Amino acid sequence: MRKLVFILIGLILGLTMYKAEAASWFRIYEMFNFQSFHMYGFIGSALIIGIGAIQWIKRRKIKDMDRHQIQITPKEKTFSRYLFGGIIFGLGWALAGACPLPMFVLVGAGVFPILIVILGAVAGTWLYGLIRHKLPH
């Protein structure tokens, strides 16, 4: 039953992303060229909803599906981690025309060449896992 809940949430999120054109390469191109507010509005809405949800979880002490209290621990805030992570993420997003969630939405929409990008993202994540302990904190 829990897997069905996750599948339904994923389908709703994927359909929303597809219908809102958030997985459209043309919309992302417009955003990076500052030609349209569409994607900024979509991302801003997601940010506001996310901030509200985190605050709600913290204040209500919400539990997960296994009845464990959700722990939200702050991460170490160093400038370089955000700078380099943001640059790498932004370059990948600009080159591929999609960030992680829209990549899977595009597969669902039948854009199968994006599988090459997904393989690259998985390989990059795997490589990061190998060298993470060697990087400065």
Secondary structure, 3 states (H helix, E strand, C coil): CHHHHHHHHHHHHHHHHHHCCCCCHHHHHHHHCCCCCHHHHHHHHHHHHHHHHHHHHHHHCCECCCCCECCCCCCCCCHHHHHHHHHHHHHHHHHHCCCHHHHHHHHHCCCCCHHHHHHHHHHHHHHHHHHHHHCCC
